[in-house]
Amino acid sequence: MWLSNFFHAVMNQLTLIRITDVIDILIVSFLVYKALKFIRDTRTAQLLKGVLLLVVLTAVSGFAKLNTLNYILSNVLQVGLLAILIVFQPELRRALERVGRTSMSRWFDRDGTFWKKTETVIHEVARGAQAMANTRTGALIVIEKHDKIDELISSGITLHATTSSELLENIFVPNTPLHDGAVVVRDDKIEFASCVLPLSENPNIRQELGTRHRAGLGISEESDAVVVIVSEETGNISVAYGGVLQTGYGEESLRGRLSELLHDEEQNDVKKKFPFSGFGKKGEDE
């Protein structure tokens, strides 16, 4: 009897749900998902734990009538929230910029022009990386996704040239004017060459990794860029993304990996395999 009453009560409640309620729930769910993803991608999880602990202590001290402690914690919490906004101003700005980006144009890209250009870039970068790996020519190629990295790089020569494997190979020829530094690919163009990137400060990086790999990891930690690295010493091809380095790629596996990483997030969130669990995961063509 109670089961029947429960069923009828549930059905009565469902009849009260409007289409606007469903839309409201979906929008809130999407915003919560994006907020959690932002926290994960910007590595603020530990900070968030500290803030939550401070909030709990403030509430407990107020409930326990510890007036002096509650006064101190309340003021610290107010100042701390302002400090968080200041400290994470770059991340917050990038998040707002991402909201305002022209991703809608990709949704209405009926003729597939955007994706054709992306696949062309992937093909040229993979072919150029393999050619440089064969000759053990060191290379550092940064492919922008959503985040602009202009403020993260220093120096650099503007090229705005069509991305091609031949041009990439010529840029990284040793002892030429542009070989020392990174190349930045934006959209389907080689936008900058000879760029200096921020080095990773991760203490867990393997000691044998040189400046080129540390720079690739550094820019991947500060943005959502995909970085292709060719080792001058070993000829190994590596990919840095989200502060994690994978190595041992060949042309085909590199093309597949870049295709996976550069596809639009809205279309590939289900298929993504990030975040990675550790350094040094091998590619398929090692």
C-alpha positions, 0 to 999 in steps of 0.5 A: 500500500505504501509503495502505491502511495509513494508511486502516486506521490512521485507521479504527482510531483513529476506532473508539476515539473515544467520545461523551464525547470528542466532547463534550469537544472541542466544549466546549473549542472553545466555551470557546476561541471565547468566550475569543477573542471576549472578547479581541476585544470588550474590546480586549485583543489588544495587551495579550495580544501584550505578555504573550506576548512577555514569556513568550517572552523569559522562556523564551529567557533561561532557555534561554540561561542569562541568569540575572539577566535570567531572574530579573527577567522571571520576577518581572515576569511574576508581578506582571504577571499579577496586575496584569492581573487587577486592571486588567481586573476590570470586564471579567472580572466582566461576563464572569462575569455574562454566564455567569450570565445567564438566557439559558436562559429565551430558549432555552425561550421557546416562545411567543416572548414575549421576542422579541415584546417585543424587536421592540416595542422596536425598532419604537417606538425606530425610529419615535421616532427618525425622528420626532425626526429629522424635527424635528431633535430631538437624542436619545441612546437606549441599549438594553442587551443583556447587560451592565448599565451601571448602573456606567457611567452617572451621575445619571439619573432612574428611570422604568421605563416602557413603551417607546413612541415618544411617550414618547421624543419627549416626553423629548427635547423641548428645555428639558424636565427630562429632555431633557438626557442619555441614555435607557436601555432595559432589556428592554422598559422605559425604565428611566432618563432624563437619564443622563450617559454616559462619553465616548469617548477614541478619538483617531480620532473625526471632529472634527465629532462632538459630545458626544452622539455621543462619549457614544454611542460611549463607552458602546458601547466599554465595554459591548455596548449598542446606541446610537441617536443623533439629531443635533440639527444635521443630523437624521441617525440614527446607531447606535453599537455596539462602538465603531463609529459608523454613520450615515445611517439611516431608520426602516426601515433602523434597524429592520432594524439594531436587529433584527440587533443585538438578536437573541440572540448564540447564534442569530445569530453566523453572521449577524453582520457585526461587527466593523466595519472603520471609522467612518461606514459609511452606512445604506440610507436615507440 
